[in-house]
Amino acid sequence: MSSVTSFEQLEIWQQARELAKAVRGLTRKHPFCKDFRFVSQFNSAAGSIMDNVAEGFERDGNREFIQFLYISKGSVGEVRSQCYRAVDAEFIDSEEQLEILKLTSSLKYKIQGLIQVLRNSGGKGYKN
């Protein structure tokens, strides 16, 4: 595995960015955009995924990186839950929900996979 020198190179960060953009697009639609608190929560959770990957990567060593990846994974769950709330409130349709659920499911497994790689690498490992 080649050395990763920036968080932008990480596939999970790139996918988290795509998820954040997708959520932002959904929350701009009427009537969703009128529920300011929910819009803020949904966007914050989606942004938290990519932000915690970035912050963890910039920390010293795998131990802290893993901690931030777990926070990111928790935010993935939060986005999934909020997606159901958005459907229940009739802010998004089942097709839009399915797209978000696919993105979050993929991210959840990829984050967990990176956690396992980091745990098994020792030292700075993956980040070199």
MOPAC internal coordinates of N, CA, C and O (Angstrom, degrees):
PM7 1SCF
backbone

  N    0.0000 0     0.00 0     0.00 0    0    0    0
  C    1.4554 1     0.00 0     0.00 0    1    0    0
  C    1.5241 1   108.19 1     0.00 0    2    1    0
  O    1.2310 1   120.80 1   -49.63 1    3    2    1
  N    1.2913 1   116.08 1   130.37 1    3    2    1
  C    1.4548 1   119.68 1  -179.35 1    5    3    2
  C    1.5266 1   110.45 1   -74.52 1    6    5    3
  O    1.2310 1   121.84 1   -20.93 1    7    6    5
  N    1.2974 1   114.09 1   159.07 1    7    6    5
  C    1.4584 1   120.52 1  -179.06 1    9    7    6
  C    1.5253 1   110.90 1   -74.38 1   10    9    7
  O    1.2310 1   121.32 1   -43.11 1   11   10    9
  N    1.2987 1   115.07 1   136.89 1   11   10    9
  C    1.4623 1   121.70 1   177.03 1   13   11   10
  C    1.5206 1   107.05 1   -98.96 1   14   13   11
  O    1.2310 1   120.52 1   -52.35 1   15   14   13
  N    1.3261 1   116.60 1   127.65 1   15   14   13
  C    1.4622 1   119.85 1  -175.85 1   17   15   14
  C    1.5244 1   113.95 1  -107.34 1   18   17   15
  O    1.2310 1   120.26 1   169.26 1   19   18   17
  N    1.3452 1   117.10 1   -10.74 1   19   18   17
  C    1.4591 1   119.55 1   177.93 1   21   19   18
  C    1.5233 1   109.77 1  -148.75 1   22   21   19
  O    1.2310 1   121.12 1   -28.07 1   23   22   21
  N    1.3105 1   115.47 1   151.93 1   23   22   21
  C    1.4651 1   118.90 1  -179.53 1   25   23   22
  C    1.5202 1   112.07 1   -64.23 1   26   25   23
  O    1.2310 1   120.37 1   153.77 1   27   26   25
  N    1.3378 1   116.90 1   -26.23 1   27   26   25
  C    1.4607 1   120.30 1   179.38 1   29   27   26
  C    1.5294 1   112.57 1   -63.48 1   30   29   27
  O    1.2310 1   120.43 1   159.28 1   31   30   29
  N    1.3167 1   116.79 1   -20.72 1   31   30   29
  C    1.4587 1   121.34 1   178.30 1   33   31   30
  C    1.5249 1   112.22 1   -78.50 1   34   33   31
  O    1.2310 1   120.09 1   162.68 1   35   34   33
  N    1.3063 1   117.44 1   -17.32 1   35   34   33
  C    1.4602 1   120.76 1  -176.42 1   37   35   34
  C    1.5274 1   110.85 1   -74.86 1   38   37   35
  O    1.2310 1   120.99 1   -51.59 1   39   38   37
  N    1.3179 1   115.72 1   128.41 1   39   38   37
  C    1.4634 1   120.93 1   179.07 1   41   39   38
  C    1.5274 1   111.06 1   -59.57 1   42   41   39
  O    1.2310 1   120.01 1   143.79 1   43   42   41
  N    1.3313 1   117.59 1   -36.21 1   43   42   41
  C    1.4696 1   118.53 1  -179.49 1   45   43   42
  C    1.5217 1   111.40 1   -67.30 1   46   45   43
  O    1.2310 1   119.97 1   145.21 1   47   46   45
  N    1.3228 1   117.66 1   -34.79 1   47   46   45
  C    1.4720 1   119.30 1   176.95 1   49   47   46
  C    1.5248 1   109.48 1   -67.53 1   50   49   47
  O    1.2310 1   120.34 1   137.49 1   51   50   49
  N    1.3317 1   116.95 1   -42.51 1   51   50   49
  C    1.4641 1   121.03 1   179.39 1   53   51   50
  C    1.5262 1   110.98 1   -61.71 1   54   53   51
  O    1.2310 1   120.50 1   136.79 1   55   54   53
  N    1.3302 1   116.64 1   -43.21 1   55   54   53
  C    1.4671 1   119.98 1   179.30 1   57   55   54
  C    1.5273 1   111.10 1   -69.00 1   58   57   55
  O    1.2310 1   120.43 1   143.25 1   59   58   57
  N    1.3194 1   116.79 1   -36.75 1   59   58   57
  C    1.4695 1   119.99 1   177.68 1   61   59   58
  C    1.5257 1   109.76 1   -64.34 1   62   61   59
  O    1.2310 1   120.42 1   143.21 1   63   62   61
  N    1.3000 1   116.80 1   -36.79 1   63   62   61
  C    1.4658 1   120.92 1   176.93 1   65   63   62
  C    1.5313 1   110.39 1   -63.49 1   66   65   63
  O    1.2310 1   120.38 1   136.83 1   67   66   65
  N    1.3293 1   116.89 1   -43.17 1   67   66   65
  C    1.4670 1   121.04 1   177.34 1   69   67   66
  C    1.5283 1   111.05 1   -62.13 1   70   69   67
  O    1.2310 1   120.46 1   139.86 1   71   70   69
  N    1.3251 1   116.72 1   -40.14 1   71   70   69
  C    1.4621 1   120.78 1   177.69 1   73   71   70
  C    1.5290 1   110.24 1   -63.41 1   74   73   71
  O    1.2310 1   120.23 1   135.11 1   75   74   73
  N    1.3209 1   117.16 1   -44.89 1   75   74   73
  C    1.4667 1   120.86 1   179.50 1   77   75   74
  C    1.5237 1   110.99 1   -60.60 1   78   77   75
  O    1.2310 1   120.50 1   139.91 1   79   78   77
  N    1.3369 1   116.64 1   -40.09 1   79   78   77
  C    1.4694 1   120.02 1   177.80 1   81   79   78
  C    1.5278 1   110.78 1   -66.46 1   82   81   79
  O    1.2310 1   120.15 1   140.70 1   83   82   81
  N    1.3229 1   117.32 1   -39.30 1   83   82   81
  C    1.4653 1   120.86 1   179.46 1   85   83   82
  C    1.5277 1   110.81 1   -64.91 1   86   85   83
  O    1.2310 1   120.56 1   136.05 1   87   86   85
  N    1.3238 1   116.53 1   -43.95 1   87   86   85
  C    1.4667 1   120.62 1   178.41 1   89   87   86
  C    1.5229 1   109.90 1   -63.42 1   90   89   87
  O    1.2310 1   120.29 1   136.32 1   91   90   89
  N    1.3111 1   117.04 1   -43.68 1   91   90   89
  C    1.4648 1   120.88 1   178.73 1   93   91   90
  C    1.5266 1   110.45 1   -57.85 1   94   93   91
  O    1.2310 1   120.47 1   136.64 1   95   94   93
  N    1.3158 1   116.71 1   -43.36 1   95   94   93
  C    1.4585 1   120.47 1   178.52 1   97   95   94
  C    1.5214 1   112.63 1   -61.96 1   98   97   95
  O    1.2310 1   120.28 1   137.99 1   99   98   97
  N    1.3209 1   117.07 1   -42.01 1   99   98   97
  C    1.4603 1   120.42 1   179.59 1  101   99   98
  C    1.5239 1   111.80 1   -65.92 1  102  101   99
  O    1.2310 1   120.59 1   140.61 1  103  102  101
  N    1.3202 1   116.47 1   -39.39 1  103  102  101
  C    1.4696 1   119.82 1  -175.21 1  105  103  102
  C    1.5228 1   112.89 1   -77.21 1  106  105  103
  O    1.2310 1   120.27 1   171.33 1  107  106  105
  N    1.3115 1   117.09 1    -8.67 1  107  106  105
  C    1.4701 1   120.32 1   176.76 1  109  107  106
  C    1.5284 1   112.32 1   -85.27 1  110  109  107
  O    1.2310 1   120.78 1   168.01 1  111  110  109
  N    1.3348 1   116.11 1   -11.99 1  111  110  109
  C    1.4660 1   120.29 1  -178.01 1  113  111  110
  C    1.5264 1   111.13 1   -78.53 1  114  113  111
  O    1.2310 1   121.81 1   -30.66 1  115  114  113
  N    1.3214 1   114.15 1   149.34 1  115  114  113
  C    1.4655 1   120.88 1   175.73 1  117  115  114
  C    1.5279 1   108.19 1   -81.99 1  118  117  115
  O    1.2310 1   116.64 1   -43.34 1  119  118  117
  N    1.2982 1   124.00 1   136.66 1  119  118  117
  C    1.4583 1   127.73 1     6.95 1  121  119  118
  C    1.5302 1   113.66 1   -93.12 1  122  121  119
  O    1.2310 1   120.52 1  -178.97 1  123  122  121
  N    1.3521 1   116.60 1     1.03 1  123  122  121
  C    1.4662 1   120.00 1  -177.20 1  125  123  122
  C    1.5313 1   110.69 1   -52.80 1  126  125  123
  O    1.2310 1   120.25 1   135.24 1  127  126  125
  N    1.3159 1   117.13 1   -44.76 1  127  126  125
  C    1.4654 1   122.06 1  -174.24 1  129  127  126
  C    1.5282 1   112.88 1   -59.91 1  130  129  127
  O    1.2310 1   120.03 1   162.74 1  131  130  129
  N    1.3113 1   117.55 1   -17.26 1  131  130  129
  C    1.4702 1   121.01 1  -178.90 1  133  131  130
  C    1.5312 1   112.87 1   -82.75 1  134  133  131
  O    1.2310 1   120.41 1   162.99 1  135  134  133
  N    1.3253 1   116.83 1   -17.01 1  135  134  133
  C    1.4642 1   121.13 1   178.42 1  137  135  134
  C    1.5337 1   108.05 1   -91.34 1  138  137  135
  O    1.2310 1   121.17 1  -101.49 1  139  138  137
  N    1.3199 1   115.36 1    78.51 1  139  138  137
  C    1.4662 1   122.21 1  -170.40 1  141  139  138
  C    1.5303 1   113.62 1   -56.29 1  142  141  139
  O    1.2310 1   120.25 1   137.42 1  143  142  141
  N    1.3124 1   117.13 1   -42.58 1  143  142  141
  C    1.4656 1   119.99 1  -177.75 1  145  143  142
  C    1.5234 1   110.93 1   -65.82 1  146  145  143
  O    1.2310 1   120.57 1   134.11 1  147  146  145
  N    1.3330 1   116.52 1   -45.89 1  147  146  145
  C    1.4591 1   120.47 1   179.93 1  149  147  146
  C    1.5293 1   110.89 1   -65.11 1  150  149  147
  O    1.2310 1   120.52 1   137.60 1  151  150  149
  N    1.3311 1   116.61 1   -42.40 1  151  150  149
  C    1.4615 1   120.92 1   177.64 1  153  151  150
  C    1.5334 1   109.91 1   -57.77 1  154  153  151
  O    1.2310 1   120.81 1   134.93 1  155  154  153
  N    1.3229 1   116.06 1   -45.07 1  155  154  153
  C    1.4556 1   120.75 1   179.90 1  157  155  154
  C    1.5305 1   111.63 1   -62.87 1  158  157  155
  O    1.2310 1   120.42 1   135.37 1  159  158  157
  N    1.3245 1   116.80 1   -44.63 1  159  158  157
  C    1.4686 1   120.87 1   179.70 1  161  159  158
  C    1.5227 1   111.59 1   -62.45 1  162  161  159
  O    1.2310 1   120.77 1   133.55 1  163  162  161
  N    1.3274 1   116.13 1   -46.45 1  163  162  161
  C    1.4608 1   121.64 1  -177.18 1  165  163  162
  C    1.5319 1   110.44 1   -63.55 1  166  165  163
  O    1.2310 1   120.29 1   133.31 1  167  166  165
  N    1.3248 1   117.05 1   -46.69 1  167  166  165
  C    1.4547 1   121.07 1   178.99 1  169  167  166
  C    1.5263 1   112.38 1   -66.70 1  170  169  167
  O    1.2310 1   120.26 1   142.19 1  171  170  169
  N    1.3189 1   117.10 1   -37.81 1  171  170  169
  C    1.4678 1   120.76 1   178.97 1  173  171  170
  C    1.5228 1   111.00 1   -64.38 1  174  173  171
  O    1.2310 1   120.54 1   135.75 1  175  174  173
  N    1.3180 1   116.58 1   -44.25 1  175  174  173
  C    1.4643 1   120.01 1   179.89 1  177  175  174
  C    1.5209 1   110.97 1   -63.56 1  178  177  175
  O    1.2310 1   120.39 1   136.15 1  179  178  177
  N    1.3283 1   116.87 1   -43.85 1  179  178  177
  C    1.4673 1   120.35 1   179.79 1  181  179  178
  C    1.5289 1   110.98 1   -64.88 1  182  181  179
  O    1.2310 1   120.16 1   137.25 1  183  182  181
  N    1.3138 1   117.29 1   -42.75 1  183  182  181
  C    1.4620 1   120.70 1   178.25 1  185  183  182
  C    1.5145 1   112.86 1   -67.13 1  186  185  183
  O    1.2310 1   120.80 1   148.43 1  187  186  185
  N    1.3155 1   116.08 1   -31.57 1  187  186  185
  C    1.4659 1   121.43 1  -179.82 1  189  187  186
  C    1.5266 1   112.19 1   -61.20 1  190  189  187
  O    1.2310 1   120.50 1   148.55 1  191  190  189
  N    1.3116 1   116.64 1   -31.45 1  191  190  189
  C    1.4681 1   119.94 1  -179.24 1  193  191  190
  C    1.5220 1   109.81 1   -61.51 1  194  193  191
  O    1.2310 1   120.58 1   125.11 1  195  194  193
  N    1.3219 1   116.49 1   -54.89 1  195  194  193
  C    1.4623 1   119.50 1  -177.78 1  197  195  194
  C    1.5236 1   111.70 1   -69.43 1  198  197  195
  O    1.2310 1   120.37 1   144.23 1  199  198  197
  N    1.3317 1   116.91 1   -35.77 1  199  198  197
  C    1.4659 1   120.19 1  -178.96 1  201  199  198
  C    1.5249 1   112.11 1   -66.03 1  202  201  199
  O    1.2310 1   120.26 1   141.01 1  203  202  201
  N    1.3188 1   117.12 1   -38.99 1  203  202  201
  C    1.4637 1   119.58 1   179.65 1  205  203  202
  C    1.5230 1   112.06 1   -73.00 1  206  205  203
  O    1.2310 1   119.98 1   147.25 1  207  206  205
  N    1.3244 1   117.64 1   -32.75 1  207  206  205
  C    1.4655 1   119.70 1   172.94 1  209  207  206
  C    1.5272 1   108.87 1   -61.19 1  210  209  207
  O    1.2310 1   120.61 1   133.37 1  211  210  209
  N    1.3336 1   116.44 1   -46.63 1  211  210  209
  C    1.4660 1   120.98 1  -179.49 1  213  211  210
  C    1.5266 1   111.34 1   -63.28 1  214  213  211
  O    1.2310 1   120.53 1   132.01 1  215  214  213
  N    1.3309 1   116.59 1   -47.99 1  215  214  213
  C    1.4617 1   119.30 1  -178.30 1  217  215  214
  C    1.5170 1   111.71 1   -62.93 1  218  217  215
  O    1.2310 1   120.57 1   136.41 1  219  218  217
  N    1.3240 1   116.52 1   -43.59 1  219  218  217
  C    1.4630 1   120.06 1   179.06 1  221  219  218
  C    1.5148 1   112.36 1   -62.77 1  222  221  219
  O    1.2310 1   120.62 1   140.38 1  223  222  221
  N    1.3122 1   116.42 1   -39.62 1  223  222  221
  C    1.4583 1   120.23 1   179.06 1  225  223  222
  C    1.5216 1   111.23 1   -61.69 1  226  225  223
  O    1.2310 1   120.75 1   142.21 1  227  226  225
  N    1.3174 1   116.17 1   -37.79 1  227  226  225
  C    1.4640 1   120.95 1  -177.09 1  229  227  226
  C    1.5268 1   113.40 1   -78.34 1  230  229  227
  O    1.2310 1   119.90 1   172.28 1  231  230  229
  N    1.3230 1   117.79 1    -7.72 1  231  230  229
  C    1.4695 1   121.24 1   177.12 1  233  231  230
  C    1.5171 1   109.84 1   -78.62 1  234  233  231
  O    1.2310 1   121.60 1    -6.97 1  235  234  233
  N    1.3341 1   114.54 1   173.03 1  235  234  233
  C    1.4645 1   119.67 1  -178.65 1  237  235  234
  C    1.5192 1   111.41 1   -87.45 1  238  237  235
  O    1.2310 1   121.01 1   -69.81 1  239  238  237
  N    1.3099 1   115.67 1   110.19 1  239  238  237
  C    1.4508 1   121.99 1   171.10 1  241  239  238
  C    1.5186 1   115.21 1    85.70 1  242  241  239
  O    1.2310 1   122.77 1    -9.12 1  243  242  241
  N    1.3152 1   112.30 1   170.88 1  243  242  241
  C    1.4543 1   120.76 1  -174.30 1  245  243  242
  C    1.5247 1   113.92 1   -70.39 1  246  245  243
  O    1.2310 1   119.95 1   148.33 1  247  246  245
  N    1.3029 1   117.70 1   -31.67 1  247  246  245
  C    1.4661 1   120.37 1  -176.01 1  249  247  246
  C    1.5353 1   111.44 1   -58.26 1  250  249  247
  O    1.2310 1   120.64 1   130.10 1  251  250  249
  N    1.3282 1   116.37 1   -49.90 1  251  250  249
  C    1.4605 1   119.74 1   178.70 1  253  251  250
  C    1.5242 1   111.18 1   -70.12 1  254  253  251
  O    1.2310 1   120.32 1   143.43 1  255  254  253
  N    1.3275 1   117.00 1   -36.57 1  255  254  253
  C    1.4559 1   120.58 1   178.63 1  257  255  254
  C    1.5348 1   109.76 1   -59.44 1  258  257  255
  O    1.2310 1   120.86 1   134.18 1  259  258  257
  N    1.3125 1   115.96 1   -45.82 1  259  258  257
  C    1.4666 1   120.99 1   178.68 1  261  259  258
  C    1.5237 1   110.55 1   -59.34 1  262  261  259
  O    1.2310 1   120.14 1   136.94 1  263  262  261
  N    1.3210 1   117.34 1   -43.06 1  263  262  261
  C    1.4663 1   121.29 1   178.90 1  265  263  262
  C    1.5363 1   110.42 1   -57.51 1  266  265  263
  O    1.2310 1   120.44 1   134.66 1  267  266  265
  N    1.3273 1   116.76 1   -45.34 1  267  266  265
  C    1.4642 1   120.47 1   179.98 1  269  267  266
  C    1.5229 1   111.73 1   -70.35 1  270  269  267
  O    1.2310 1   119.97 1   148.72 1  271  270  269
  N    1.3270 1   117.67 1   -31.28 1  271  270  269
  C    1.4636 1   119.99 1   175.95 1  273  271  270
  C    1.5289 1   110.66 1   -65.50 1  274  273  271
  O    1.2310 1   120.48 1   143.05 1  275  274  273
  N    1.3325 1   116.70 1   -36.95 1  275  274  273
  C    1.4646 1   119.22 1   176.01 1  277  275  274
  C    1.5315 1   111.15 1   -64.99 1  278  277  275
  O    1.2310 1   120.39 1   142.21 1  279  278  277
  N    1.3105 1   116.87 1   -37.79 1  279  278  277
  C    1.4745 1   120.04 1   176.14 1  281  279  278
  C    1.5265 1   109.34 1   -63.81 1  282  281  279
  O    1.2310 1   120.25 1   136.91 1  283  282  281
  N    1.3320 1   117.13 1   -43.09 1  283  282  281
  C    1.4614 1   121.55 1   176.92 1  285  283  282
  C    1.5211 1   110.79 1   -59.05 1  286  285  283
  O    1.2310 1   120.97 1   136.14 1  287  286  285
  N    1.3261 1   115.75 1   -43.86 1  287  286  285
  C    1.4620 1   120.03 1  -179.61 1  289  287  286
  C    1.5268 1   110.74 1   -63.31 1  290  289  287
  O    1.2310 1   120.45 1   142.65 1  291  290  289
  N    1.3176 1   116.74 1   -37.35 1  291  290  289
  C    1.4584 1   120.43 1   175.75 1  293  291  290
  C    1.5169 1   111.64 1   -63.78 1  294  293  291
  O    1.2310 1   120.42 1   141.35 1  295  294  293
  N    1.3146 1   116.81 1   -38.65 1  295  294  293
  C    1.4654 1   120.66 1   177.33 1  297  295  294
  C    1.5254 1   111.55 1   -67.06 1  298  297  295
  O    1.2310 1   120.29 1   149.05 1  299  298  297
  N    1.3289 1   117.04 1   -30.95 1  299  298  297
  C    1.4624 1   120.14 1   174.50 1  301  299  298
  C    1.5339 1   109.23 1   -60.55 1  302  301  299
  O    1.2310 1   120.77 1   135.26 1  303  302  301
  N    1.3343 1   116.14 1   -44.74 1  303  302  301
  C    1.4653 1   119.88 1   177.35 1  305  303  302
  C    1.5139 1   112.18 1   -61.99 1  306  305  303
  O    1.2310 1   120.88 1   141.48 1  307  306  305
  N    1.3276 1   115.91 1   -38.52 1  307  306  305
  C    1.4649 1   120.40 1   178.34 1  309  307  306
  C    1.5332 1   110.96 1   -62.99 1  310  309  307
  O    1.2310 1   120.27 1   137.45 1  311  310  309
  N    1.3233 1   117.09 1   -42.55 1  311  310  309
  C    1.4576 1   120.69 1   178.50 1  313  311  310
  C    1.5282 1   110.54 1   -63.83 1  314  313  311
  O    1.2310 1   120.60 1   138.56 1  315  314  313
  N    1.3315 1   116.46 1   -41.44 1  315  314  313
  C    1.4747 1   119.77 1   177.85 1  317  315  314
  C    1.5243 1   110.37 1   -59.49 1  318  317  315
  O    1.2310 1   120.33 1   134.11 1  319  318  317
  N    1.3123 1   116.98 1   -45.89 1  319  318  317
  C    1.4630 1   121.24 1  -179.52 1  321  319  318
  C    1.5264 1   110.92 1   -62.98 1  322  321  319
  O    1.2310 1   120.63 1   135.42 1  323  322  321
  N    1.3147 1   116.40 1   -44.58 1  323  322  321
  C    1.4640 1   120.68 1  -179.84 1  325  323  322
  C    1.5237 1   111.17 1   -64.73 1  326  325  323
  O    1.2310 1   120.41 1   150.19 1  327  326  325
  N    1.3040 1   116.82 1   -29.81 1  327  326  325
  C    1.4518 1   121.09 1   176.83 1  329  327  326
  C    1.5339 1   110.32 1   -62.46 1  330  329  327
  O    1.2310 1   120.54 1   138.33 1  331  330  329
  N    1.3175 1   116.58 1   -41.67 1  331  330  329
  C    1.4683 1   120.18 1   176.27 1  333  331  330
  C    1.5268 1   110.96 1   -64.40 1  334  333  331
  O    1.2310 1   120.64 1   139.90 1  335  334  333
  N    1.3209 1   116.39 1   -40.10 1  335  334  333
  C    1.4638 1   120.13 1   177.32 1  337  335  334
  C    1.5313 1   110.89 1   -61.75 1  338  337  335
  O    1.2310 1   120.98 1   140.58 1  339  338  337
  N    1.3219 1   115.73 1   -39.42 1  339  338  337
  C    1.4653 1   120.16 1  -179.66 1  341  339  338
  C    1.5274 1   111.12 1   -65.36 1  342  341  339
  O    1.2310 1   120.17 1   142.06 1  343  342  341
  N    1.3157 1   117.29 1   -37.94 1  343  342  341
  C    1.4636 1   120.93 1   176.14 1  345  343  342
  C    1.5204 1   110.00 1   -67.15 1  346  345  343
  O    1.2310 1   120.77 1   134.26 1  347  346  345
  N    1.3238 1   116.14 1   -45.74 1  347  346  345
  C    1.4711 1   120.59 1  -179.56 1  349  347  346
  C    1.5285 1   111.63 1   -60.38 1  350  349  347
  O    1.2310 1   120.34 1   146.97 1  351  350  349
  N    1.3154 1   116.96 1   -33.03 1  351  350  349
  C    1.4695 1   121.63 1   178.92 1  353  351  350
  C    1.5358 1   111.78 1   -84.76 1  354  353  351
  O    1.2310 1   121.05 1   178.85 1  355  354  353
  N    1.3307 1   115.60 1    -1.15 1  355  354  353
  C    1.4674 1   122.84 1  -178.66 1  357  355  354
  C    1.5277 1   112.79 1    62.20 1  358  357  355
  O    1.2310 1   121.10 1  -147.41 1  359  358  357
  N    1.3359 1   115.50 1    32.59 1  359  358  357
  C    1.4534 1   121.49 1   174.95 1  361  359  358
  C    1.5295 1   111.33 1   -85.22 1  362  361  359
  O    1.2310 1   120.85 1   149.32 1  363  362  361
  N    1.3405 1   115.98 1   -30.68 1  363  362  361
  C    1.4627 1   121.02 1   176.79 1  365  363  362
  C    1.5261 1   107.85 1  -131.00 1  366  365  363
  O    1.2310 1   121.11 1   -20.35 1  367  366  365
  N    1.3415 1   115.49 1   159.65 1  367  366  365
  C    1.4599 1   118.93 1   179.07 1  369  367  366
  C    1.5325 1   109.96 1   -97.88 1  370  369  367
  O    1.2310 1   120.68 1    -4.53 1  371  370  369
  N    1.3138 1   116.30 1   175.47 1  371  370  369
  C    1.4666 1   120.79 1  -175.12 1  373  371  370
  C    1.5280 1   112.02 1   -65.44 1  374  373  371
  O    1.2310 1   119.57 1   150.34 1  375  374  373
  N    1.3215 1   118.42 1   -29.66 1  375  374  373
  C    1.4545 1   121.45 1   177.11 1  377  375  374
  C    1.5392 1   111.03 1   -67.73 1  378  377  375
  O    1.2310 1   120.92 1   136.40 1  379  378  377
  N    1.3244 1   115.85 1   -43.60 1  379  378  377
  C    1.4684 1   120.45 1   177.71 1  381  379  378
  C    1.5236 1   109.87 1   -65.80 1  382  381  379
  O    1.2310 1   120.71 1   140.87 1  383  382  381
  N    1.3214 1   116.26 1   -39.13 1  383  382  381
  C    1.4579 1   120.48 1   177.62 1  385  383  382
  C    1.5286 1   110.56 1   -61.40 1  386  385  383
  O    1.2310 1   120.58 1   134.75 1  387  386  385
  N    1.3207 1   116.49 1   -45.25 1  387  386  385
  C    1.4584 1   120.76 1  -178.86 1  389  387  386
  C    1.5211 1   111.43 1   -58.61 1  390  389  387
  O    1.2310 1   120.29 1   139.24 1  391  390  389
  N    1.3219 1   117.06 1   -40.76 1  391  390  389
  C    1.4634 1   120.70 1   178.99 1  393  391  390
  C    1.5276 1   111.13 1   -61.75 1  394  393  391
  O    1.2310 1   120.43 1   134.73 1  395  394  393
  N    1.3299 1   116.79 1   -45.27 1  395  394  393
  C    1.4760 1   120.41 1   178.76 1  397  395  394
  C    1.5278 1   110.29 1   -65.23 1  398  397  395
  O    1.2310 1   120.06 1   138.70 1  399  398  397
  N    1.3162 1   117.48 1   -41.30 1  399  398  397
  C    1.4656 1   120.86 1  -179.37 1  401  399  398
  C    1.5254 1   111.31 1   -65.23 1  402  401  399
  O    1.2310 1   120.02 1   143.36 1  403  402  401
  N    1.3380 1   117.56 1   -36.64 1  403  402  401
  C    1.4694 1   120.41 1   176.05 1  405  403  402
  C    1.5263 1   110.75 1   -64.09 1  406  405  403
  O    1.2310 1   120.90 1   134.03 1  407  406  405
  N    1.3281 1   115.88 1   -45.97 1  407  406  405
  C    1.4689 1   120.10 1  -179.69 1  409  407  406
  C    1.5282 1   111.17 1   -62.07 1  410  409  407
  O    1.2310 1   120.48 1   135.55 1  411  410  409
  N    1.3259 1   116.69 1   -44.45 1  411  410  409
  C    1.4653 1   119.53 1  -178.11 1  413  411  410
  C    1.5199 1   111.83 1   -69.87 1  414  413  411
  O    1.2310 1   120.20 1   143.80 1  415  414  413
  N    1.3144 1   117.21 1   -36.20 1  415  414  413
  C    1.4659 1   119.90 1   178.35 1  417  415  414
  C    1.5260 1   110.64 1   -63.70 1  418  417  415
  O    1.2310 1   120.61 1   134.24 1  419  418  417
  N    1.3194 1   116.44 1   -45.76 1  419  418  417
  C    1.4617 1   120.99 1   177.95 1  421  419  418
  C    1.5264 1   110.98 1   -60.63 1  422  421  419
  O    1.2310 1   120.74 1   134.36 1  423  422  421
  N    1.3238 1   116.19 1   -45.64 1  423  422  421
  C    1.4682 1   120.42 1  -179.55 1  425  423  422
  C    1.5210 1   112.14 1   -62.44 1  426  425  423
  O    1.2310 1   120.70 1   137.44 1  427  426  425
  N    1.3076 1   116.26 1   -42.56 1  427  426  425
  C    1.4742 1   120.38 1  -179.57 1  429  427  426
  C    1.5277 1   110.83 1   -55.81 1  430  429  427
  O    1.2310 1   120.57 1   132.23 1  431  430  429
  N    1.3227 1   116.52 1   -47.77 1  431  430  429
  C    1.4660 1   120.07 1  -178.26 1  433  431  430
  C    1.5171 1   112.37 1   -71.20 1  434  433  431
  O    1.2310 1   119.95 1   145.26 1  435  434  433
  N    1.3176 1   117.69 1   -34.74 1  435  434  433
  C    1.4569 1   119.90 1   179.48 1  437  435  434
  C    1.5323 1   111.46 1   -71.97 1  438  437  435
  O    1.2310 1   120.52 1   142.55 1  439  438  437
  N    1.3131 1   116.62 1   -37.45 1  439  438  437
  C    1.4737 1   119.19 1   176.04 1  441  439  438
  C    1.5217 1   109.59 1   -64.02 1  442  441  439
  O    1.2310 1   120.25 1   134.52 1  443  442  441
  N    1.3303 1   117.13 1   -45.48 1  443  442  441
  C    1.4613 1   120.42 1   178.63 1  445  443  442
  C    1.5275 1   110.95 1   -60.75 1  446  445  443
  O    1.2310 1   120.59 1   141.58 1  447  446  445
  N    1.3278 1   116.48 1   -38.42 1  447  446  445
  C    1.4633 1   120.33 1   177.76 1  449  447  446
  C    1.5162 1   111.95 1   -63.87 1  450  449  447
  O    1.2310 1   120.07 1   138.11 1  451  450  449
  N    1.3207 1   117.48 1   -41.89 1  451  450  449
  C    1.4597 1   120.25 1   178.07 1  453  451  450
  C    1.5261 1   110.82 1   -66.01 1  454  453  451
  O    1.2310 1   120.41 1   141.54 1  455  454  453
  N    1.3158 1   116.83 1   -38.46 1  455  454  453
  C    1.4678 1   119.87 1   176.08 1  457  455  454
  C    1.5262 1   109.73 1   -57.16 1  458  457  455
  O    1.2310 1   120.07 1   135.72 1  459  458  457
  N    1.3240 1   117.46 1   -44.28 1  459  458  457
  C    1.4686 1   121.15 1  -179.86 1  461  459  458
  C    1.5268 1   111.27 1   -64.74 1  462  461  459
  O    1.2310 1   120.39 1   138.24 1  463  462  461
  N    1.3260 1   116.86 1   -41.76 1  463  462  461
  C    1.4733 1   120.25 1   177.60 1  465  463  462
  C    1.5250 1   110.02 1   -60.00 1  466  465  463
  O    1.2310 1   120.49 1   133.79 1  467  466  465
  N    1.3262 1   116.68 1   -46.21 1  467  466  465
  C    1.4641 1   121.01 1  -178.75 1  469  467  466
  C    1.5176 1   111.60 1   -64.92 1  470  469  467
  O    1.2310 1   120.28 1   139.17 1  471  470  469
  N    1.3140 1   117.07 1   -40.83 1  471  470  469
  C    1.4737 1   120.70 1   178.45 1  473  471  470
  C    1.5277 1   111.73 1   -61.66 1  474  473  471
  O    1.2310 1   120.87 1   143.39 1  475  474  473
  N    1.3188 1   115.94 1   -36.61 1  475  474  473
  C    1.4570 1   120.73 1  -175.56 1  477  475  474
  C    1.5217 1   113.54 1   -88.31 1  478  477  475
  O    1.2310 1   119.99 1   173.29 1  479  478  477
  N    1.3163 1   117.62 1    -6.71 1  479  478  477
  C    1.4554 1   120.15 1  -174.28 1  481  479  478
  C    1.5251 1   114.14 1   -87.82 1  482  481  479
  O    1.2310 1   119.82 1   153.47 1  483  482  481
  N    1.3242 1   117.95 1   -26.53 1  483  482  481
  C    1.4577 1   120.67 1  -178.33 1  485  483  482
  C    1.5266 1   111.01 1    71.11 1  486  485  483
  O    1.2310 1   120.20 1   -27.83 1  487  486  485
  N    1.3051 1   117.22 1   152.17 1  487  486  485
  C    1.4633 1   121.98 1   178.40 1  489  487  486
  C    1.5033 1   112.69 1    54.29 1  490  489  487
  O    1.2310 1   121.36 1    38.41 1  491  490  489
  N    1.3240 1   115.01 1  -141.59 1  491  490  489
  C    1.4567 1   119.60 1   177.47 1  493  491  490
  C    1.5195 1   110.47 1   -78.10 1  494  493  491
  O    1.2310 1   120.26 1   157.90 1  495  494  493
  N    1.3286 1   117.12 1   -22.10 1  495  494  493
  C    1.4609 1   122.63 1   172.13 1  497  495  494
  C    1.5001 1   115.02 1    47.70 1  498  497  495
  O    1.2310 1   121.14 1    64.43 1  499  498  497
  N    1.3065 1   115.42 1  -115.57 1  499  498  497
  C    1.4518 1   124.46 1  -172.04 1  501  499  498
  C    1.5221 1   112.57 1   -55.15 1  502  501  499
  O    1.2310 1   120.51 1   147.41 1  503  502  501
  N    1.3151 1   116.62 1   -32.59 1  503  502  501
  C    1.4657 1   120.81 1  -174.02 1  505  503  502
  C    1.5155 1   114.09 1   -84.69 1  506  505  503
  O    1.2310 1   120.06 1   157.68 1  507  506  505
  N    1.3073 1   117.48 1   -22.32 1  507  506  505
  C    1.4753 1   123.08 1  -175.77 1  509  507  506
  C    1.4916 1   114.08 1    23.74 1  510  509  507
  O    1.2310 1   120.10 1   180.00 1  511  510  509

